[in-house]
Amino acid sequence: MITSVIVIPILVQFDNVHIGYPAVMGMMAVIGIAGFMICYRNCKERITVREAPKEKLSAGSVLKSFIGNKPLLTVVFMTIFSISAYYIKSAMLVYFAQYNLHDAQLMSYTSFIIIGSSFLGVLFLPKLVKRFGKKQTVMIGFAVSAAADAVNFCLPANVYVFTVLASIAFIGISILNGITWALVSDIIDYGEWKTGERKKPPPIRCLISQESLPNLCPVFFPVLG
């Protein structure tokens, strides 16, 4: 959220965007790497954990666990689409502000409100799950996000209407992204019930691996447009 707010004001200081974009992205990359390094150097493990014997995993066992567990497949595809939607919509805000609202600097204000509103979805997530259950909460998040985006697509470009509807859509998407890891334990329990073996690493690794794919989408798809 901070990046989306400060990038455009810095970018407009450059007379040539062909120089400005690489320069600003380089600055953000340096700040990000520095943040990771500071966090890493100041984190210290206080608890010594005695590791259990490591389970030997082969590519075949991981593939078998992945294919044979339909709930895992469902969560994987759900996460791919939901995270892709989150990042792509964030990446497209600059194009919308520049070509529809005719003021690229409006992205800073709209991004702060729209992306910041996603925290509301995370805030209400525990209460929604408690009231409706995990599956119904996922469906609610999808429905809210899809409805808000559909209405936003049909209405004329207006910064206030767009910001409100886009914020509602981000709230729905944040519910999906937040509930993903809450479903992991259910997936592991289902795999144990079906196979009689409790294999935790394959589902976890599948989810971690598939989360790297959506991160590439906001870079790839906007370029096609």
PEDA-V778001 format. One record per residue. N is the residue number from 0. RES is the residue in one letter. PHI is phi in whole degrees, 0 to 359 (none if undefined). NEAR is the number of other ideal C-beta (glycine too) atoms within 12 Angstrom. D_CENTER is the distance of its C-alpha to the mean C-alpha in Angstrom with 1 decimal. Layout:
n=N res=RES phi=PHI near=NEAR d_center=D_CENTER
n=N res=RES phi=PHI near=NEAR d_center=D_CENTER
//
This chain:
n=0 res=M phi=none near=22 d_center=12.2
n=1 res=I phi=298 near=15 d_center=15.5
n=2 res=T phi=298 near=27 d_center=15.1
n=3 res=S phi=295 near=34 d_center=14.6
n=4 res=V phi=277 near=25 d_center=17.6
n=5 res=I phi=265 near=22 d_center=20.0
n=6 res=V phi=296 near=33 d_center=19.6
n=7 res=I phi=297 near=30 d_center=21.5
n=8 res=P phi=302 near=21 d_center=24.4
n=9 res=I phi=287 near=24 d_center=24.9
n=10 res=L phi=296 near=30 d_center=24.7
n=11 res=V phi=291 near=23 d_center=27.4
n=12 res=Q phi=285 near=17 d_center=29.8
n=13 res=F phi=269 near=19 d_center=30.2
n=14 res=D phi=285 near=10 d_center=32.8
n=15 res=N phi=244 near=12 d_center=31.4
n=16 res=V phi=293 near=19 d_center=27.7
n=17 res=H phi=293 near=11 d_center=28.2
n=18 res=I phi=267 near=14 d_center=28.9
n=19 res=G phi=296 near=21 d_center=26.6
n=20 res=Y phi=300 near=20 d_center=23.3
n=21 res=P phi=300 near=15 d_center=24.0
n=22 res=A phi=294 near=20 d_center=25.4
n=23 res=V phi=292 near=26 d_center=22.6
n=24 res=M phi=296 near=20 d_center=20.0
n=25 res=G phi=295 near=16 d_center=22.3
n=26 res=M phi=298 near=21 d_center=22.6
n=27 res=M phi=296 near=22 d_center=18.9
n=28 res=A phi=295 near=16 d_center=18.9
n=29 res=V phi=297 near=14 d_center=21.9
n=30 res=I phi=297 near=19 d_center=20.6
n=31 res=G phi=297 near=16 d_center=17.4
n=32 res=I phi=296 near=14 d_center=19.7
n=33 res=A phi=298 near=14 d_center=22.2
n=34 res=G phi=297 near=16 d_center=19.8
n=35 res=F phi=298 near=14 d_center=18.9
n=36 res=M phi=295 near=13 d_center=22.6
n=37 res=I phi=296 near=12 d_center=23.7
n=38 res=C phi=298 near=12 d_center=21.4
n=39 res=Y phi=296 near=12 d_center=22.6
n=40 res=R phi=289 near=10 d_center=26.2
n=41 res=N phi=259 near=9 d_center=26.3
n=42 res=C phi=259 near=10 d_center=24.8
n=43 res=K phi=226 near=8 d_center=27.6
n=44 res=E phi=286 near=7 d_center=27.8
n=45 res=R phi=262 near=6 d_center=30.3
n=46 res=I phi=246 near=6 d_center=30.6
n=47 res=T phi=269 near=6 d_center=32.1
n=48 res=V phi=257 near=7 d_center=30.8
n=49 res=R phi=276 near=6 d_center=33.2
n=50 res=E phi=284 near=7 d_center=31.3
n=51 res=A phi=286 near=8 d_center=32.3
n=52 res=P phi=305 near=6 d_center=33.5
n=53 res=K phi=289 near=8 d_center=30.7
n=54 res=E phi=281 near=18 d_center=30.2
n=55 res=K phi=282 near=11 d_center=31.0
n=56 res=L phi=243 near=20 d_center=28.4
n=57 res=S phi=252 near=13 d_center=29.2
n=58 res=A phi=299 near=12 d_center=27.2
n=59 res=G phi=294 near=13 d_center=29.1
n=60 res=S phi=291 near=22 d_center=28.3
n=61 res=V phi=293 near=25 d_center=24.5
n=62 res=L phi=296 near=17 d_center=24.8
n=63 res=K phi=296 near=21 d_center=27.1
n=64 res=S phi=295 near=35 d_center=24.8
n=65 res=F phi=289 near=31 d_center=21.9
n=66 res=I phi=288 near=16 d_center=24.0
n=67 res=G phi=282 near=23 d_center=26.1
n=68 res=N phi=247 near=32 d_center=23.3
n=69 res=K phi=298 near=16 d_center=22.2
n=70 res=P phi=300 near=29 d_center=19.9
n=71 res=L phi=295 near=37 d_center=18.0
n=72 res=L phi=301 near=23 d_center=17.9
n=73 res=T phi=298 near=24 d_center=16.7
n=74 res=V phi=293 near=37 d_center=13.7
n=75 res=V phi=299 near=32 d_center=12.9
n=76 res=F phi=292 near=22 d_center=13.1
n=77 res=M phi=300 near=32 d_center=11.3
n=78 res=T phi=291 near=36 d_center=8.2
n=79 res=I phi=302 near=29 d_center=8.8
n=80 res=F phi=289 near=27 d_center=9.4
n=81 res=S phi=290 near=36 d_center=6.8
n=82 res=I phi=291 near=31 d_center=3.8
n=83 res=S phi=300 near=31 d_center=6.8
n=84 res=A phi=299 near=33 d_center=7.8
n=85 res=Y phi=299 near=39 d_center=5.3
n=86 res=Y phi=286 near=30 d_center=6.2
n=87 res=I phi=296 near=30 d_center=9.6
n=88 res=K phi=296 near=39 d_center=10.5
n=89 res=S phi=295 near=36 d_center=10.0
n=90 res=A phi=290 near=31 d_center=12.1
n=91 res=M phi=278 near=32 d_center=14.6
n=92 res=L phi=300 near=42 d_center=15.4
n=93 res=V phi=294 near=32 d_center=17.9
n=94 res=Y phi=291 near=23 d_center=19.6
n=95 res=F phi=296 near=31 d_center=20.0
n=96 res=A phi=295 near=31 d_center=21.4
n=97 res=Q phi=283 near=21 d_center=23.8
n=98 res=Y phi=260 near=16 d_center=25.1
n=99 res=N phi=259 near=25 d_center=24.9
n=100 res=L phi=266 near=25 d_center=25.4
n=101 res=H phi=61 near=14 d_center=27.5
n=102 res=D phi=202 near=19 d_center=26.3
n=103 res=A phi=297 near=27 d_center=23.5
n=104 res=Q phi=290 near=24 d_center=23.9
n=105 res=L phi=295 near=32 d_center=22.7
n=106 res=M phi=301 near=38 d_center=19.1
n=107 res=S phi=300 near=28 d_center=19.4
n=108 res=Y phi=285 near=25 d_center=20.4
n=109 res=T phi=293 near=40 d_center=18.2
n=110 res=S phi=296 near=36 d_center=15.0
n=111 res=F phi=300 near=25 d_center=16.2
n=112 res=I phi=285 near=29 d_center=16.9
n=113 res=I phi=292 near=40 d_center=14.0
n=114 res=I phi=291 near=33 d_center=11.1
n=115 res=G phi=296 near=26 d_center=13.4
n=116 res=S phi=293 near=31 d_center=13.9
n=117 res=S phi=297 near=37 d_center=10.5
n=118 res=F phi=294 near=21 d_center=12.3
n=119 res=L phi=294 near=24 d_center=14.8
n=120 res=G phi=298 near=36 d_center=12.8
n=121 res=V phi=294 near=26 d_center=12.2
n=122 res=L phi=296 near=16 d_center=15.9
n=123 res=F phi=269 near=25 d_center=17.2
n=124 res=L phi=302 near=30 d_center=15.3
n=125 res=P phi=301 near=17 d_center=18.2
n=126 res=K phi=291 near=15 d_center=20.8
n=127 res=L phi=294 near=30 d_center=19.3
n=128 res=V phi=295 near=24 d_center=19.2
n=129 res=K phi=296 near=13 d_center=22.7
n=130 res=R phi=275 near=13 d_center=24.1
n=131 res=F phi=251 near=20 d_center=22.6
n=132 res=G phi=92 near=16 d_center=21.4
n=133 res=K phi=293 near=30 d_center=18.1
n=134 res=K phi=297 near=21 d_center=18.7
n=135 res=Q phi=293 near=17 d_center=19.8
n=136 res=T phi=295 near=30 d_center=17.0
n=137 res=V phi=300 near=35 d_center=14.5
n=138 res=M phi=295 near=20 d_center=17.0
n=139 res=I phi=297 near=28 d_center=17.2
n=140 res=G phi=300 near=40 d_center=13.6
n=141 res=F phi=299 near=25 d_center=13.8
n=142 res=A phi=297 near=22 d_center=17.2
n=143 res=V phi=298 near=31 d_center=16.5
n=144 res=S phi=294 near=35 d_center=13.7
n=145 res=A phi=295 near=23 d_center=15.9
n=146 res=A phi=296 near=19 d_center=19.0
n=147 res=A phi=295 near=32 d_center=17.9
n=148 res=D phi=292 near=29 d_center=16.7
n=149 res=A phi=296 near=16 d_center=20.0
n=150 res=V phi=295 near=19 d_center=22.2
n=151 res=N phi=297 near=30 d_center=20.7
n=152 res=F phi=293 near=19 d_center=21.4
n=153 res=C phi=277 near=13 d_center=24.9
n=154 res=L phi=276 near=18 d_center=25.9
n=155 res=P phi=298 near=13 d_center=27.4
n=156 res=A phi=291 near=23 d_center=25.5
n=157 res=N phi=221 near=17 d_center=25.9
n=158 res=V phi=299 near=26 d_center=23.9
n=159 res=Y phi=285 near=18 d_center=24.3
n=160 res=V phi=296 near=21 d_center=23.6
n=161 res=F phi=301 near=34 d_center=20.6
n=162 res=T phi=295 near=30 d_center=19.1
n=163 res=V phi=296 near=21 d_center=19.8
n=164 res=L phi=292 near=32 d_center=18.5
n=165 res=A phi=295 near=42 d_center=15.3
n=166 res=S phi=295 near=33 d_center=14.8
n=167 res=I phi=297 near=31 d_center=15.6
n=168 res=A phi=297 near=39 d_center=13.1
n=169 res=F phi=292 near=43 d_center=10.2
n=170 res=I phi=298 near=37 d_center=11.8
n=171 res=G phi=298 near=40 d_center=11.7
n=172 res=I phi=294 near=44 d_center=8.1
n=173 res=S phi=295 near=37 d_center=7.5
n=174 res=I phi=296 near=41 d_center=10.3
n=175 res=L phi=296 near=43 d_center=8.9
n=176 res=N phi=295 near=35 d_center=5.9
n=177 res=G phi=285 near=32 d_center=8.7
n=178 res=I phi=273 near=36 d_center=11.4
n=179 res=T phi=306 near=39 d_center=10.4
n=180 res=W phi=285 near=21 d_center=12.3
n=181 res=A phi=290 near=25 d_center=14.9
n=182 res=L phi=275 near=31 d_center=15.8
n=183 res=V phi=299 near=29 d_center=16.4
n=184 res=S phi=298 near=21 d_center=19.8
n=185 res=D phi=294 near=25 d_center=20.8
n=186 res=I phi=296 near=36 d_center=20.2
n=187 res=I phi=296 near=28 d_center=22.3
n=188 res=D phi=297 near=20 d_center=25.0
n=189 res=Y phi=294 near=24 d_center=25.2
n=190 res=G phi=298 near=33 d_center=25.7
n=191 res=E phi=293 near=18 d_center=28.4
n=192 res=W phi=295 near=14 d_center=30.1
n=193 res=K phi=279 near=19 d_center=30.2
n=194 res=T phi=254 near=18 d_center=31.3
n=195 res=G phi=82 near=8 d_center=32.9
n=196 res=E phi=237 near=19 d_center=30.9
n=197 res=R phi=263 near=19 d_center=28.1
n=198 res=K phi=251 near=30 d_center=26.0
n=199 res=K phi=279 near=24 d_center=23.0
n=200 res=P phi=300 near=25 d_center=21.9
n=201 res=P phi=302 near=33 d_center=21.4
n=202 res=P phi=299 near=40 d_center=18.7
n=203 res=I phi=297 near=28 d_center=16.9
n=204 res=R phi=294 near=24 d_center=17.3
n=205 res=C phi=298 near=37 d_center=16.3
n=206 res=L phi=292 near=36 d_center=12.9
n=207 res=I phi=295 near=18 d_center=12.5
n=208 res=S phi=295 near=20 d_center=13.9
n=209 res=Q phi=288 near=29 d_center=11.8
n=210 res=E phi=286 near=27 d_center=8.5
n=211 res=S phi=285 near=17 d_center=10.3
n=212 res=L phi=294 near=22 d_center=11.0
n=213 res=P phi=298 near=33 d_center=7.9
n=214 res=N phi=295 near=21 d_center=8.0
n=215 res=L phi=277 near=19 d_center=11.5
n=216 res=C phi=297 near=27 d_center=11.2
n=217 res=P phi=294 near=26 d_center=10.8
n=218 res=V phi=276 near=17 d_center=13.8
n=219 res=F phi=278 near=16 d_center=15.7
n=220 res=F phi=292 near=18 d_center=15.7
n=221 res=P phi=299 near=20 d_center=16.5
n=222 res=V phi=296 near=13 d_center=19.3
n=223 res=L phi=295 near=11 d_center=20.8
n=224 res=G phi=286 near=12 d_center=21.1
//
